[in-house]
Amino acid sequence: MSTASDPGQSPVSSPAAPRSGRTGALGLPAAVLGIAAVVAGLLALRAPAGVVVATGGLLALLTLQVFLWQRQHRLSGALRRSQDSLRTLVRSSVDPVVILDDSLRITFASEAAGSLLGLGVADLVGVHVADTVHPDDRAGLFGALDGDGQSAVRTARIRQSDGGWRLVQATVRDLRADPEIGALVLHCRDVSPSAPAPGADSEPLELSLTDAVTGLPNRTALMRRLGAVQRGPRNRTYAMAVVGITCSEVLSPGEEATVLRALTSRISRVLRGEDWLARSTDGDFVVLVQGSVADAEAVADRLMATVGPLATPTGTLPVTASAGVSQLSPDVDPGEALRRADLALRSARRAGDGAVHRYDDALRTEQDRRSALRADLDGALERGELRLVFQPVVDSVLHRTVTVEALLRWRHPTFGEVSPVEFVPLAEETALIVDVGRWVLREACRTVAVLDGGGPGAEALNVAVNVSARQVRSGELVPDVLAALADSGLHPSRLLVEITESVLLDDAHVIEDLAALRGLGVRIAVDDFGTGWSSLAYLVGMPVDVLKMDQYFLADVEHDPARRAMCRAVLQLGSSLGLPVIVEGVNTAATLTLLRDMGHRYLQGFLLSRPLEVGALARGIELAADALHARAAGPVSQP
């Protein structure tokens, strides 16, 4: 049974109506049986008794027909109310909603969907979804539309009426198996970094704005969106929530991708229509909230309740989350806004799973924590709280570990593991950093001196040690290195001393000390090359043997042509000066493939090995080389 369409809406464009409930389909069989009973009674009895029976049958038939008519009326009313409710619910949604049939043609589009594309609703009905999606984005979207009934989030470029493109994020719900719906329902959201300027041509939005795993806008799109908000109307307030995900189990890349997609689906379902979801670095989710910081806290609280254990084929995976929130303001640039929210997130993580901290509260907590750490750092070495871990540097040509970098760690009795990013600057504020640096040199040389570097015929393993600018300027670096080498028996050529670029600009005695170390056979590396003060004029003729390219250049290198050009430029510079280049921060297979194709030889990062405890070092350097060999044997497609 059909119902009349609303004015201006094509009948086929109504939302799919519930298919449960029967009408008066039993009425005709019942009528036939009743008439048959009457005729049979009259023919068989041909007597007054037959008349009585026939009359009774006729009354029973009429009663049944009245009952069936009333039931049909109730069901028709329920069907009409259900359809009207569905239509009202969909039309009142803030987000654009599109409903597709099995052939992926649009059977319904809300008014918001028409406004998003600049088309009338009637113009969308009957259109195949492929005709509106950019050709390069169809495979990803259609993969979700051909799903198994699970929700999925995909981002694609959608053609507008003026021929331009707009980046739209769609939460796809496959409800074809649901008898109440029987269709594909797409809840859409405009995630374009900024609206095109009036009268300007809308350029195609590149897929480089999309996270490949979740389909969400990536950090580049997030920064653009924050910039647009900052330049937007001053009568609107915005806040930001950064959600950090924690999983206590080690996952393979495939398992991690599955978990992230499941979390994306969960988070998307509980967001408000005006909330904007993106994915930042380190797997964090970022929600841009229109409203106050209190609104952002409310959104974060809902997300904390949403994130929880995930069912997997092998069991239940424990997943938890914490969140940091911060108010956005026109006088705070996007980078600083993210830093504030990250600070709040770090504070929330220390408070425990499910915690939500504001930036203001986190700042006070951070100040108290810094004061406590500064006081406790003095004496941490004597108490045995400091230790070294080692991260391999792998030769991508010979497929073996050639160097391990010594990294300092602090296990605080109250705060637990404290990041070096947090405590090393505190140590550098005092002369304590010189004592700690001396200990690091001695322990690193002693640990690596007993390792042979990977089996018979292999070259001995080298060790790289970061030396602070304060230790270099103290004038004690040369005697400290000599003492460490003598104590461990490590050959000087196996030690790589890493300094920052700014040290090269210090007074003459620093250059003399570095030259003296090179005279002993010790090699000098410039750490974080490309982010400091050095230039070609200073680099040429300096006592330098190795360049370590800062991992800053690898951020989004798969999609950013400028960063790829910088990676090539650093390699070419090193080659021109005869200096090997070590690349830090190789954390993804795509990055590894890109660097290997450029010709970068010495690589370091989580993809190959995380920092290793001393007890796992001997085995870990072999596994790091094996990881690179396995990646080389199975090529990874470039983005």
Secondary structure, 3 states (H helix, E strand, C coil): CCCCCCCCCCHHHCCCCCCCCCCCCCHHHHHHHHHHHHHHHHHHHCCHHHHHHHHHHHHHHHHHHHHHHHHHHHHHHHHHHHHHHHHHHHHHCCCCEEEECCCCEEEEECHHHHHHHCCCHHHHCCCEHHHCECHHHHHHHHHHHCCCCCCEEEEEEEECCCCCEEEEEEEEEEECCCCCCCEEEEEEEECCCCCCCCCCCCCCCCHHHECCCCCCECHHHHHHHHHHHHHCCCCCCEEEEEEEEEECCCCCHHHHHHHHHHHHHHHHHHCCCCCEEEECHHHCEEEEEECCHHHHHHHHHHHHHHCCCEEECCEEECEEEEEEEEECCCCCCHHHHHHHHHHHHHHHHHHCCCCEEEHHHHHHHHHHHHHHHHHHHCCCCCCCCEEEEEEEEEECCCCEEEEEEEEEEEEECCCEEECHHHHHHHHHCCCHHHHHHHHHHHHHHHHHHCCCCCCCCCCCCEEEEECCHHHHHCCCHHHHHHHHHHHHCCCHHHEEEEEEHHHHHCCHHHHHHHHHHHHHCCEEEEEEECCCCCCHHHHCCCCCCEEEECHHHHCCCCCCHHHHHHHHHHHHHHHHHCCCEEECCCCCHHHHHHHHHHCCCEECCCCCCCCECHHHHHHHHHHHHHHHHHHHHCCCCCC
